[in-house]
């Protein structure tokens, strides 16, 4: 990792829109397309002195010393992606979120609300869109050149943030400027644009605390509530870092969805490791398939399957379905076969796998 910048920096988050359907469509060609995408983005980062902090599958987290550098990199990325000759039906569309603040430095990188804010702004966008926080917009609005301009999209409630965020869109001449409404809490639960049936291919993640009842009895009500709050905060922090959307919390079980299976795997492993600091273990189950969006809720057999996979995981184990394993082929993640399992209420036997931790860590470095 490059030397970390201190003080005020501009964070830039990217990921590929609808990466799971793109993976399914491209099949064996996806690793090659992903490599082209990474090369284009890294060229733009290097040209504008961006420092790559973290890479997870198709997502990047980069910091810049100046906001104008981050804007220039974002423009270069979108223009390079638009000019690339992608295979039919395989165009890579990247959403970008930019925020300027003072994130906390750690031995591994950066953390804190400013990092989460940049990620949440990115998640509100669509492929081809560049979104800025109010702090970044204020710094660069008088320095825009080459026909660049800003469009004020108003204040939006973003998951996990304490107040509505004023978001601006960067308008890049020659590239699309009109997009669907932002994916904020104000529109949460509605089917995504273009999905009139309310069905969408997604990755589901379930996490559950092991031995919660025994811990409650041992700690007592008041201390237990404190510990559970710490646990929930850690899980939500990792969901924010990895682009997960929390759907439901029942007691100590949390259900979230992801656009991509790679991000879900990294998040599951990160949650497992984070809660060890609280002296506890979790079970994590991950599956991918079509889910049904209906009146603000998400359901279907894919959701039930993810919950059942979590149910057969051992303490401290992340289990994924064969579907997830196939979706991340070419990502660098390898797996250990955990054999076949009968999942309650589901037909047949299910072959499950656990990600190999050294490869998971290597793919994020």
C-alpha positions in Angstrom: 0.0 0.0 0.0 1.3 3.5 -0.8 2.1 5.9 2.0 -1.1 7.2 3.5 -2.0 10.9 3.2 -3.0 12.7 6.4 -5.3 15.5 7.2 -8.0 16.6 4.7 -8.2 14.2 1.7 -10.7 13.5 -1.0 -11.9 9.9 -1.1 -13.2 8.3 -4.3 -15.2 5.1 -4.4 -16.1 3.1 -7.5 -17.8 -0.1 -8.5 -19.4 -1.7 -11.5 -23.2 -1.3 -11.8 -25.1 -4.7 -12.0 -21.9 -6.7 -11.9 -23.6 -9.9 -11.1 -25.8 -10.0 -14.2 -22.7 -8.9 -16.2 -20.8 -11.8 -14.8 -23.5 -14.2 -15.8 -23.8 -12.8 -19.3 -20.1 -12.8 -20.0 -19.3 -16.1 -18.4 -15.6 -17.1 -19.1 -15.0 -13.7 -20.7 -15.7 -11.8 -17.5 -12.1 -12.1 -16.0 -10.7 -10.5 -19.1 -13.3 -7.7 -19.1 -12.7 -7.1 -15.4 -8.9 -6.8 -16.1 -9.5 -4.2 -18.8 -11.7 -2.2 -16.4 -9.1 -2.3 -13.6 -6.3 -1.3 -16.0 -8.3 1.7 -17.3 -9.1 2.9 -13.7 -5.6 2.4 -12.4 -4.2 4.5 -15.4 -6.5 7.3 -14.4 -5.6 7.1 -10.7 -1.9 7.1 -11.5 -2.2 10.1 -13.9 -3.8 12.2 -11.2 -1.8 11.1 -8.2 -4.5 8.9 -6.6 -3.4 6.4 -4.0 -5.2 3.1 -4.2 -6.1 2.1 -0.6 -8.3 -1.0 -1.3 -9.6 -3.1 -4.1 -12.5 -5.6 -3.8 -13.5 -7.4 -6.9 -14.8 -4.6 -9.2 -14.7 -1.9 -6.5 -11.9 0.6 -5.8 -11.2 2.9 -2.8 -8.7 5.7 -3.7 -7.6 8.9 -1.9 -6.3 12.1 -3.4 -4.5 15.0 -1.9 -6.7 17.5 -3.7 -10.3 17.4 -4.7 -9.5 18.7 -8.3 -7.3 15.6 -8.8 -10.2 13.3 -7.8 -12.5 15.1 -10.3 -10.0 14.8 -13.1 -9.5 11.1 -12.4 -13.3 10.6 -12.4 -13.6 12.4 -15.8 -10.8 10.3 -17.2 -12.4 7.1 -16.0 -15.8 7.8 -17.5 -14.4 8.9 -20.8 -12.1 5.9 -21.1 -14.9 3.5 -20.2 -17.2 5.1 -22.8 -14.5 4.9 -25.5 -13.6 1.2 -24.8 -14.9 -1.4 -27.4 -16.8 -3.7 -25.0 -18.3 -6.9 -26.3 -22.0 -6.9 -27.2 -24.1 -6.7 -24.0 -20.9 -6.5 -21.9 -20.3 -2.7 -21.5 -18.8 -1.9 -18.1 -20.7 1.0 -16.4 -19.0 2.4 -13.3 -20.6 4.6 -10.6 -18.3 7.0 -8.7 -18.8 8.7 -5.3 -16.4 11.5 -4.1 -16.2 13.1 -0.7 -13.7 15.4 0.9 -13.1 15.1 4.7 -10.7 13.9 7.3 -10.9 10.1 7.6 -9.1 8.4 10.4 -5.9 6.7 9.5 -5.2 3.1 10.7 -2.4 0.7 10.0 -4.5 -0.9 7.3 -5.8 2.3 5.6 -8.6 4.6 6.5 -11.8 4.4 8.5 -14.5 6.6 9.9 -17.6 8.4 8.8 -15.9 10.2 5.9 -15.0 6.9 4.3 -18.5 5.6 4.8 -20.0 8.8 3.4 -18.1 8.5 0.2 -19.2 4.9 -0.2 -22.8 5.7 0.5 -22.8 8.5 -2.1 -21.4 6.1 -4.7 -24.1 3.5 -3.9 -26.8 6.1 -4.5 -25.6 6.5 -8.1 -25.9 4.7 -11.4 -23.4 3.4 -13.9 -21.7 6.3 -15.7 -22.7 8.7 -13.0 -20.2 10.8 -10.9 -21.6 12.0 -7.6 -20.0 14.5 -5.2 -20.7 15.5 -1.6 -21.3 19.1 -0.7 -17.8 19.5 0.7 -16.2 18.4 -2.5 -18.5 20.4 -4.7 -17.7 23.6 -2.7 -14.0 23.0 -3.3 -14.1 22.5 -7.0 -17.1 24.5 -8.4 -14.9 27.5 -9.2 -12.1 25.3 -10.7 -14.1 23.4 -13.3 -12.8 23.7 -16.8 -13.4 22.1 -20.2 -17.2 22.5 -20.0 -17.5 20.5 -16.8 -20.4 21.6 -14.5 -22.4 20.6 -11.5 -26.0 19.7 -11.1 -27.5 20.0 -7.6 -29.5 16.8 -6.9 -30.7 18.0 -3.5 -30.5 16.4 -0.1 -30.9 12.7 0.3 -31.1 10.3 3.2 -28.4 7.7 2.9 -28.2 4.5 5.0 -26.3 4.8 8.2 -25.6 8.5 7.9 -26.9 10.8 10.7 -28.4 13.5 8.4 -29.5 14.0 4.8 -26.6 14.5 2.4 -26.6 17.3 -0.3 -25.4 15.5 -3.5 -24.2 17.0 -6.7 -23.7 15.3 -10.1 -20.7 16.1 -12.2 -21.8 16.8 -15.8 -19.2 15.7 -18.3 -19.5 17.1 -21.9 -20.2 14.4 -24.5 -21.3 11.8 -21.9 -24.8 11.0 -20.6 -26.1 13.5 -18.1 -29.6 12.1 -17.3 -30.0 9.2 -14.9 -32.8 7.6 -12.9 -33.5 9.0 -9.4 -30.8 8.4 -6.9 -30.9 5.1 -4.9 -31.5 6.8 -1.5 -33.6 5.7 1.5 -36.4 7.9 0.0 -36.7 5.3 -2.9 -35.6 2.2 -0.9 -37.7 -0.9 -1.6 -38.8 0.1 -5.0 -37.8 -2.1 -7.9 -34.7 -0.9 -9.7 -35.1 1.0 -13.0 -36.0 -1.3 -15.9 -37.3 -4.1 -13.6 -41.0 -3.8 -14.1 -41.6 -7.3 -12.7 -40.0 -6.4 -9.4 -37.4 -9.2 -9.8 -33.7 -8.7 -9.8 -30.6 -10.8 -9.6 -28.7 -10.1 -6.4 -26.5 -11.7 -3.7 -27.9 -12.2 -0.3 -25.9 -12.4 3.0 -27.1 -13.6 6.4 -25.1 -13.3 9.6 -26.1 -14.6 13.0 -24.3 -14.4 16.3 -23.3 -17.8 17.8 -24.5 -18.5 21.4 -26.5 -15.3 21.8 -28.9 -16.7 24.4 -26.1 -18.1 26.6 -24.3 -14.7 26.3 -27.5 -12.9 27.4 -27.9 -15.1 30.4 -24.3 -14.7 31.4 -24.2 -10.9 31.0 -27.6 -9.8 32.1 -30.0 -7.6 30.2 -28.2 -4.2 30.5 -24.7 -5.4 29.6 -26.1 -7.7 26.9 -27.8 -4.7 25.2 -24.4 -2.9 25.2 -22.6 -5.8 23.6 -25.3 -6.4 21.1 -25.2 -2.7 20.1 -21.4 -3.0 19.6 -21.9 -6.2 17.5 -24.6 -4.5 15.3 -22.4 -1.4 14.8 -19.5 -3.6 13.7 -21.6 -5.5 11.2 -23.1 -2.3 9.8 -19.7 -0.7 9.5 -18.5 -3.6 7.3 -21.7 -3.5 5.3 -21.0 0.1 4.6 -17.4 -0.5 3.6 -18.3 -3.3 1.2 -21.4 -1.8 -0.4 -24.0 -4.0 1.3 -27.6 -2.8 1.9 -29.1 -3.9 5.2 -32.6 -5.2 4.7 -33.7 -6.6 8.0 -32.5 -7.2 11.6 -34.2 -9.8 13.8 -32.6 -10.1 17.2 -28.9 -10.8 16.4 -29.5 -12.0 12.8 -28.9 -9.5 10.0 -29.9 -9.8 6.4 -28.3 -7.7 3.7 -28.0 -7.7 -0.1 -25.2 -6.9 -2.5 -24.9 -6.0 -6.2 -21.9 -8.4 -6.5 -20.9 -11.7 -5.0 -17.2 -10.8 -4.5 -18.1 -7.9 -2.3 -20.5 -10.1 -0.3 -17.7 -12.7 0.3 -15.2 -10.0 1.4 -17.9 -8.5 3.7 -18.7 -11.9 5.3 -15.1 -12.6 6.1 -14.6 -9.0 7.4 -17.6 -9.4 9.7 -16.4 -12.7 11.0 -13.0 -11.2 11.8 -14.3 -7.9 13.3 -16.5 -9.5 15.9 -13.7 -11.7 17.2 -12.6 -8.5 19.0 -15.8 -8.7 21.0 -15.0 -12.3 22.0 -17.8 -13.8 19.8 -18.3 -15.8 16.7 -20.8 -15.6 13.8 -22.2 -17.8 11.2 -22.4 -16.3 7.7 -24.4 -17.7 4.7 -24.2 -16.3 1.1 -26.3 -17.1 -1.9 -27.1 -15.5 -5.2 -30.2 -15.5 -7.5 -33.3 -13.6 -8.3 -35.3 -12.0 -5.5 -38.7 -10.4 -5.5 -39.1 -6.7 -4.6 -42.6 -6.1 -3.3 -43.9 -3.1 -1.4 -40.6 -2.3 0.1 -39.7 -5.9 1.1 -37.4 -8.5 -0.5 -38.3 -12.2 -0.6 -38.3 -15.4 -2.6 -36.5 -18.7 -2.6 -33.1 -17.1 -2.9 -33.6 -15.3 0.4 -34.7 -18.5 2.1 -31.8 -20.4 0.7 -29.3 -17.8 2.0 -30.8 -18.1 5.5 -30.7 -21.9 5.4 -27.0 -21.8 4.3 -26.2 -19.6 7.3 -28.0 -22.1 9.5 -25.7 -25.0 8.7 -22.5 -22.9 9.0 -20.2 -23.7 11.9 -19.2 -21.0 14.4 -16.8 -18.6 12.7 -17.5 -20.0 9.3 -18.5 -18.3 6.1 -20.4 -20.6 3.8 -21.4 -19.9 0.1 -23.5 -21.8 -2.4 -22.1 -23.2 -5.6 -23.9 -20.4 -7.5 -21.8 -17.8 -5.6 -18.6 -19.8 -6.2 -19.2 -19.9 -10.0 -20.1 -16.2 -10.1 -16.7 -15.1 -8.7 -14.6 -17.3 -11.0 -11.6 -15.3 -12.1 -11.7 -13.0 -9.0 -8.7 -14.7 -7.3 -10.8 -16.2 -4.5 -10.4 -19.9 -4.0 -12.6 -22.2 -1.9 -12.6 -25.3 0.2 -15.4 -27.8 -0.5 -17.5 -28.3 2.6 -19.5 -31.2 1.0 -23.2 -31.6 0.4 -25.9 -30.5 2.8 -29.6 -30.9 3.1 -31.2 -27.5 3.7 -34.4 -27.5 5.7 -37.4 -27.1 3.4 -35.4 -27.1 0.2 -35.3 -30.0 -2.3 -32.2 -32.0 -3.0 -28.7 -31.6 -1.6 -26.6 -28.4 -1.8 -22.9 -28.3 -2.2 -21.4 -25.6 -0.1 -18.0 -24.0 0.1 -16.0 -21.7 2.4 -13.6 -19.1 1.0 -9.9 -19.6 1.6 -8.8 -16.7 3.8 -5.3 -16.2 2.3 -6.8 -15.8 -1.2 -9.5 -13.5 0.1 -7.0 -11.2 1.7 -4.7 -11.3 -1.3 -7.4 -10.2 -3.6 -8.1 -7.0 -1.6 -4.5 -5.9 -1.2 
